[in-house]
Amino acid sequence: MGEFFKGWRRKTGIVTLVMALLSGSLWMRSYRWGEYIACPVARIDSEEGSISFSRSNGELVWGTFAVSPGRGLSKHFDIESPYSCITTPLIFLSAYLLLVKPRPKKPTEST
């Protein structure tokens, strides 16, 4: 089993798989619970299957609220993206990194 994790591809594949699982769990959670995190630089909102980034007013806050079906995001956001745009590429990248066999090393010529 230790042989499977040799090389940077497999280790990176595990890290991207963990990131995909985390993103997928946040995606499913966002349909029931909305969350926001604000720091001095940016504000991140998660609600109804999408994640949004906007400028912050300098506060440092974290909060959770219940999502009302069909309410939608009512604020203006600089960037808004569905979680599927984050989760799906991470799943494919981790599958590629974990399942594709590494190329054999070429023997070096000694002269």
Order of alpha helices (4+ residues) and beta strands (2+ residues): alpha-beta-beta-beta-beta-beta-alpha
